[in-house]
């Protein structure tokens, strides 16, 4: 069963998307959608980074674009005001 929500994204372009969410009563991830785990360098044993292990209760790649948003225009005039033009 899908649990859908609306989100804002900028990748690959600005848009509002409809996406799946983790199951809130999942016993594996407690509704978090997965778990972070730390790992070390095999030779030195020092901290080497953190990985994300997604849970099977959802698919973080399942999403649909609802509304593409226009790109922001950078102001060409550095002295430009943000006051309305009237």
Secondary structure, 3 states (H helix, E strand, C coil): CCCEEEEEECCCCCEEEEEECCCCCCCCCCCCCEEEEEEECCCCCCEEEEEEEECCCCCCCCEEEEEECCCCCCCCCCCCCCCCCC
